Amino acid sequence: MVGSQRQALLLAGVSRGTWQYRQRARARVTAPIRQADRAYPSRISETDRARIEERIKLAWAAGESV
Protein backbone atom coordinates (compact mmCIF):
# COMPACT_ATOMS: atom_id res chain seq x y z
CA MET A 1 0.00 0.00 0.00
CA VAL A 2 1.30 3.39 -0.95
CA GLY A 3 -0.25 6.71 -0.02
CA SER A 4 -0.20 9.47 2.51
CA GLN A 5 -1.98 9.90 5.79
CA ARG A 6 -3.71 12.95 4.36
CA GLN A 7 -5.14 10.91 1.47
CA ALA A 8 -6.26 8.14 3.83
CA LEU A 9 -8.03 10.62 6.11
CA LEU A 10 -9.68 12.29 3.13
CA LEU A 11 -10.90 8.90 1.93
CA ALA A 12 -12.21 8.04 5.42
CA GLY A 13 -13.86 11.46 5.81
CA VAL A 14 -11.92 12.36 8.96
CA SER A 15 -10.22 15.74 9.40
CA ARG A 16 -6.55 15.89 10.31
CA GLY A 17 -7.36 17.83 13.48
CA THR A 18 -9.80 15.15 14.64
CA TRP A 19 -7.26 12.43 13.89
CA GLN A 20 -4.50 14.21 15.81
CA TYR A 21 -6.79 14.88 18.78
CA ARG A 22 -7.89 11.25 18.94
CA GLN A 23 -4.26 10.10 18.97
CA ARG A 24 -3.50 12.25 22.05
CA ALA A 25 -6.85 12.89 23.69
CA ARG A 26 -6.91 14.83 26.95
CA ALA A 27 -8.05 13.14 30.15
CA ARG A 28 -11.75 13.60 30.88
CA VAL A 29 -12.65 16.17 33.52
CA THR A 30 -14.93 14.77 36.21
CA ALA A 31 -16.34 18.14 37.34
CA PRO A 32 -15.99 20.71 34.55
CA ILE A 33 -16.25 24.44 35.31
CA ARG A 34 -18.51 26.48 33.04
CA GLN A 35 -16.74 29.18 31.01
CA ALA A 36 -18.84 31.90 32.66
CA ASP A 37 -17.69 30.74 36.11
CA ARG A 38 -13.96 30.48 35.36
CA ALA A 39 -11.58 32.91 37.02
CA TYR A 40 -8.85 34.49 34.94
CA PRO A 41 -6.48 37.43 35.54
CA SER A 42 -8.21 39.92 33.26
CA ARG A 43 -11.70 39.34 34.69
CA ILE A 44 -13.30 42.39 36.31
CA SER A 45 -14.37 41.78 39.90
CA GLU A 46 -18.04 42.12 40.84
CA THR A 47 -17.23 45.17 42.99
CA ASP A 48 -15.49 46.94 40.10
CA ARG A 49 -18.22 45.86 37.69
CA ALA A 50 -20.89 47.43 39.94
CA ARG A 51 -18.85 50.65 40.26
CA ILE A 52 -18.41 50.90 36.47
CA GLU A 53 -22.11 50.23 35.89
CA GLU A 54 -23.06 52.94 38.39
CA ARG A 55 -20.78 55.50 36.71
CA ILE A 56 -22.25 54.69 33.29
CA LYS A 57 -25.80 55.06 34.58
CA LEU A 58 -24.96 58.40 36.22
CA ALA A 59 -23.40 59.67 33.01
CA TRP A 60 -26.43 58.59 30.98
CA ALA A 61 -28.76 60.29 33.46
CA ALA A 62 -26.72 63.49 33.19
CA GLY A 63 -26.84 63.33 29.39
CA GLU A 64 -23.10 62.79 29.05
CA SER A 65 -21.54 60.39 26.61
CA VAL A 66 -19.14 57.88 28.06
N, C-alpha and C positions, 0 to 999 in steps of 0.2 A: 504494500500500500504506500502510495506516495501522495503527499498533499500537506497543506498547512493546517495549523490549528484554526486559523481564521476561516478557512474554507469549510472545515468540519463544523464549526459553530454556526456558520451561515446555513449550511445544509440542515443542521438540527434545529435551527430557529432559536438559538440561544445567543444573547448578546455577550460580548467579551467581558463586560463589567459583571454580569451575573455569574459567569463562569469563574472569574477571579474571586468574587466574593464567596462563592460556594466552596472553593478550594481552601480558603482561610476564613471561615465564618467566625464571627465574634461569639463569645459565650453569651447565653441567654441571661437577661436580667430578671431576677425573681420579683422585684418590686420596682418597676420603672417610675420615674418622676416625670410628670407632665411638663412640657416645655414652658408653659405659663408659670409653673411653680419653681422653676430652676433659678438658682442664685448665680449671678455672674458679676464680675467687677464693675461693669458699666451700667448696671441696673440702678435706677433711681429709687431711693428708699420711699416708703409710704409717707413719711413725714415731709420729705422734700417735695414729693408729688402733690401733697395737699397744699403746701405753701405756694407752689407754682400755679396750681389751679386757682387758688384764691387771688393771686396777683392778676391773673388773666381775667377773671370775672370782674375784679375792681376796675381794670383798665377798660373793659367792654362797657361797664356801667357808666364810666366817665366819658365815654365816646372816644377813647384813645385807641390808636392801633398799636398792636404789640409786635 
